[in-house]
Amino acid sequence: MTHATETTAGHTDIKAGDWIDRRLPAAWRPYARLARLDRPIGTWLLLLPCWWSIALAAPAGGWPDFWLMALFGVGAVVMRGAGCTLNDILDRHLDAKVERTRVRPIPSGQVTVRQAVGFLVAQLLVGLVILLQLNPFAIALGAASLLLVGAYPLMKRITWWPQAFLGLTFNWGALLGWAAVRGDLGWPPLLLYAGGILWTLGYDTIYAHQDREDDAHVGIKSTALLFGNDSRRWVAGFYAGAFVLWLLALEPTGMFWGIAVPLLVTGALMVMQVRGWDMNDPADSLAQFKAARFVGMALLVAIIVGIASLPPVPHGGGGFAPGGNRGLPRPYMQQPMLQMADLAIAASRR
């Protein structure tokens, strides 16, 4: 299949006549679709947890590192593309049996498996170059995520909970962003990460309802099939848990009106998404899934406002320390500081 008009058959989120068809050379189009450049929602959902933790790790009274946010933005595009390419390589035979996915580049014959593997390697090399710009701890943490990236496409074959593994994978940036700024980990990014996993369980269960009938026919497992008609209740529970964990992550910033507004928007968007979802309409499931990015954006605003509104810590200290010890010197700094104080006192007595 070479003509874009053929991608409109049946229920699919590949749209004919989009910017890829209009602006890219014909030879590039299948690779752009392999990387999902025409469907940026996945990139947003991968990127937003990175930006949350970069913002949360910013100095008190300051702004997030915008250069680091831009670097993670490029990395999210590349690594999401790599993950989708790997997924399409491994799922090519299953994709050919599902209405929504049979028009993808590999099952439709636009790209061979060998070409897709070459494209995957190229994307991973670009991702490696970006990762090497970070500190050693963040590099090691980023490399560890490849285990999840490689395992996720196989999960739908062996567990009813592939959405949980997607949550582990897609929200890794909630740990990596903090590590890139601070060079360590702490409770705030871990809480963001846990909340992100529940958030992903919710929105990807909604997404999986698009393919519920086809998945059951070909033997693909998902939480949509596991929960069935109770899916709305499960999604609501996941979203409630995510919101509570996010509140705990932001608690050290203080709950004042400035942060309350975007947090209320975050919660309201989650409620609207659950209440307005028609789980029997594939198009509505896709639309509600795409709306999840607005939840992540509202939370990002809350984090930025919360950190920027904190009193600045002298000498460039971090935004806050778990347990409320804001601005206190780290343990390895305390002994040298005491020695310097002793010297100063001794000198003043002479």
C-alpha positions in Angstrom: 0.0 0.0 0.0 1.5 3.3 -1.0 -1.3 5.8 -1.3 -2.4 7.7 1.8 -6.0 7.5 0.8 -5.9 3.8 1.5 -5.3 4.5 5.2 -8.8 5.7 5.8 -10.5 2.3 5.7 -12.2 1.2 8.9 -11.5 2.7 12.3 -8.0 4.0 12.4 -6.2 7.1 13.8 -4.0 7.3 10.7 -5.6 10.2 8.7 -5.1 10.7 4.9 -4.1 14.1 3.7 -2.4 15.2 6.9 0.8 17.2 7.1 2.9 14.1 6.5 1.2 13.5 3.2 1.4 17.2 2.3 4.9 18.1 3.3 7.1 15.0 3.4 8.7 13.1 0.4 6.9 9.8 -0.3 9.9 7.8 0.8 9.9 9.4 4.3 6.2 9.1 5.1 6.2 5.5 6.3 9.0 6.2 8.7 7.3 9.3 10.0 4.2 7.2 10.7 6.4 4.4 12.3 7.6 7.1 14.7 4.0 8.3 15.2 5.0 11.9 14.2 1.5 12.3 12.9 0.1 11.4 16.3 2.0 13.5 18.9 -0.3 12.6 21.9 2.0 9.7 22.9 5.0 12.1 22.9 3.1 14.5 25.2 2.2 11.7 27.6 5.9 10.6 27.7 7.3 14.1 28.0 5.0 15.6 30.6 6.2 13.4 33.6 9.8 14.5 32.6 8.8 18.1 32.8 6.9 17.6 36.1 10.1 16.4 37.8 12.4 19.0 36.2 10.0 21.7 37.5 9.7 20.1 40.9 13.5 19.9 41.2 14.0 23.5 40.4 15.5 25.9 43.1 12.9 27.4 45.4 11.6 30.7 44.1 13.0 29.9 40.6 12.0 28.5 37.3 12.7 25.1 35.8 15.7 24.6 33.6 14.3 25.4 30.1 17.3 24.1 28.2 16.9 20.8 30.0 13.2 20.8 29.2 14.0 21.3 25.5 16.5 18.5 25.6 14.0 16.2 27.1 11.5 17.3 24.5 13.7 16.1 21.7 14.4 13.0 23.6 10.7 12.2 24.1 10.1 12.5 20.3 13.0 10.2 19.5 12.4 7.6 22.2 8.7 7.5 21.7 9.4 6.9 18.1 11.8 4.1 18.9 9.4 2.5 21.3 6.6 2.6 18.6 8.9 1.2 16.0 9.9 -1.7 18.2 6.3 -2.3 19.1 5.3 -2.4 15.4 8.2 -4.8 14.6 7.1 -7.3 17.3 3.4 -6.9 16.7 3.4 -6.9 12.9 1.4 -10.2 12.7 -1.1 -9.1 15.4 -1.5 -5.7 13.9 -2.5 -7.2 10.6 -5.5 -8.8 12.3 -6.8 -5.6 14.0 -8.9 -3.1 12.1 -7.2 0.0 13.7 -3.7 -1.2 13.2 -3.7 -3.2 9.9 -2.8 0.0 7.9 0.4 0.7 9.9 3.6 0.8 7.7 4.8 -2.8 8.4 1.7 -4.9 8.2 0.5 -2.9 5.2 3.9 -3.5 3.4 5.1 0.1 3.2 8.2 -0.8 5.2 10.1 -4.1 5.5 11.1 -5.5 8.9 14.8 -4.9 8.0 14.2 -1.3 7.1 12.2 -0.8 10.4 15.1 -2.3 12.4 17.6 0.1 10.7 15.3 3.0 11.6 15.0 1.8 15.2 18.8 1.7 15.6 19.1 5.2 14.2 16.6 6.5 16.7 18.3 4.8 19.6 21.6 6.3 18.6 20.1 9.8 18.6 18.6 9.0 22.0 22.0 7.9 23.3 23.5 11.2 22.2 20.9 13.1 24.1 21.2 10.9 27.2 25.0 11.5 27.3 24.4 15.2 27.9 23.1 14.4 31.4 25.0 13.7 34.6 26.3 10.1 35.3 23.5 9.1 37.7 20.9 10.3 35.2 22.7 8.4 32.4 22.6 5.2 34.3 18.9 5.7 35.2 18.0 6.5 31.6 19.8 3.4 30.4 17.9 1.3 32.9 14.6 2.3 31.2 15.5 0.4 28.1 14.6 -2.8 30.0 11.1 -1.6 30.3 11.0 -0.3 26.7 12.0 -3.7 25.4 9.7 -5.7 27.7 6.5 -3.6 27.2 5.5 -4.8 23.7 5.5 -8.4 25.0 3.2 -7.8 28.0 0.0 -7.9 26.1 0.7 -11.5 25.3 1.3 -12.7 28.9 -0.7 -10.5 31.3 -4.0 -8.7 31.5 -2.2 -5.7 32.8 0.0 -4.4 29.9 -1.3 -0.9 30.8 0.6 -1.2 34.1 3.8 -1.9 32.3 3.2 1.0 30.0 2.8 3.2 33.1 6.1 2.0 34.4 7.7 2.8 31.1 6.0 6.0 30.1 6.5 7.7 33.5 10.1 6.9 33.9 10.8 10.5 33.1 9.3 11.5 36.5 12.5 9.9 37.9 14.9 10.9 35.2 14.0 14.6 35.1 14.7 15.0 38.8 17.9 13.0 38.5 19.1 15.2 35.6 18.7 18.3 37.9 19.7 17.0 41.3 21.9 14.0 40.5 19.9 11.8 42.9 16.3 10.6 43.8 13.9 11.4 46.6 10.3 11.0 47.7 8.9 13.8 45.5 9.8 12.2 42.1 8.9 8.7 43.4 5.4 10.0 44.3 5.1 11.7 40.9 6.2 8.4 39.3 3.6 6.3 41.3 0.9 8.8 40.5 1.9 8.7 36.8 1.6 4.9 36.7 -2.0 5.1 38.0 -2.8 7.9 35.6 -1.5 5.8 32.7 -3.5 2.8 33.8 -6.6 5.1 33.5 -6.0 6.7 30.2 -4.6 3.6 28.5 -7.5 1.5 29.6 -9.7 4.1 27.9 -7.5 3.8 24.8 -7.6 0.0 24.8 -11.4 0.1 24.5 -11.0 1.0 20.9 -9.7 -2.5 20.1 -11.7 -4.5 22.7 -13.5 -6.8 20.2 -10.5 -7.4 17.9 -8.2 -8.0 20.9 -10.5 -10.6 22.3 -10.6 -12.3 18.8 -6.8 -12.4 18.3 -5.8 -13.1 21.9 -4.4 -9.8 23.0 -4.8 -9.1 26.7 -5.7 -5.7 28.2 -7.3 -4.0 31.2 -10.2 -3.0 28.9 -11.0 -6.7 28.5 -10.2 -7.5 32.1 -12.5 -4.8 33.5 -15.2 -5.0 30.9 -18.3 -2.9 31.8 -16.7 -1.9 35.1 -13.9 0.0 33.3 -15.4 3.4 34.2 -15.2 2.6 37.9 -11.7 1.3 37.6 -10.5 4.3 35.6 -12.1 6.6 38.2 -10.2 4.8 41.0 -6.9 5.0 39.2 -7.4 8.7 38.6 -8.3 9.3 42.2 -5.2 7.5 43.4 -3.0 9.4 41.0 -4.4 12.7 42.2 -3.7 11.9 45.8 -0.1 10.9 45.1 0.5 14.1 43.1 -0.9 16.1 46.1 1.6 14.3 48.4 4.4 15.1 45.9 3.6 18.8 45.9 2.8 19.0 49.7 6.1 20.6 50.6 5.4 23.5 48.3 2.4 24.5 50.4 -1.2 24.5 49.5 -2.0 28.2 48.7 -4.5 29.6 46.3 -2.0 30.0 43.4 -1.3 26.3 43.3 -4.9 25.3 44.2 -6.3 26.7 40.9 -4.3 24.5 38.5 -4.7 21.5 40.9 -8.5 22.0 40.8 -8.3 22.1 37.0 -6.3 18.9 37.0 -8.9 17.1 39.1 -11.8 18.6 37.2 -10.4 17.4 33.9 -10.0 13.9 35.2 -13.6 13.9 36.4 -14.9 15.2 33.1 -12.9 12.6 31.2 -14.4 9.7 33.2 -18.0 11.0 33.2 -18.1 12.0 29.5 -16.5 8.8 28.2 -18.6 6.4 26.0 -16.7 3.2 26.3 -18.7 1.6 23.5 -17.7 4.3 21.0 -14.1 3.7 19.7 -13.9 7.3 18.4 -14.8 8.7 21.8 -12.3 6.4 23.5 -9.6 7.9 21.3 -10.8 11.4 21.9 -10.9 10.9 25.7 -7.4 9.3 25.6 -6.0 12.4 23.7 -7.6 14.7 26.3 -5.4 13.2 29.0 -2.6 15.5 27.9 -4.5 18.5 29.4 -4.5 16.8 32.8 -0.7 16.6 32.6 -0.4 20.2 31.4 -2.5 21.5 34.3 -0.4 19.5 36.8 2.8 21.0 35.2 1.4 24.5 35.8 0.7 23.7 39.4 4.2 22.4 40.0 5.9 25.5 38.3 3.7 27.9 40.3 4.3 26.0 43.6 8.1 26.0 43.3 8.3 29.6 41.9 6.3 30.8 44.9 8.5 29.3 47.6 10.9 31.7 49.4 14.3 31.5 47.7 16.9 29.4 49.5 20.2 31.2 50.1 23.3 30.0 48.2 21.3 28.3 45.5 19.8 25.5 47.5 17.2 23.1 46.1 13.5 23.8 46.0 12.8 21.8 49.1 14.0 18.8 50.9 11.8 15.8 52.0 10.7 16.1 55.6 10.6 19.9 55.4 14.3 20.6 55.9 14.3 23.3 53.2 17.7 24.8 52.5 19.6 22.8 55.1 23.2 21.8 54.1 23.6 18.2 53.0 25.3 15.8 55.4 28.6 15.7 53.6 28.8 19.6 53.8 28.1 19.9 57.5 31.5 18.8 58.9 33.6 21.2 56.7 31.2 24.0 57.6 31.7 23.3 61.3 35.5 23.3 60.9 35.3 26.6 59.1 33.2 28.1 61.9 35.7 26.9 64.5 38.6 28.6 62.6 36.6 31.8 62.4 35.9 31.8 66.1 39.5 31.1 66.9 40.7 33.9 64.7 38.3 36.4 66.2 39.8 35.7 69.7 43.3 36.6 68.8 
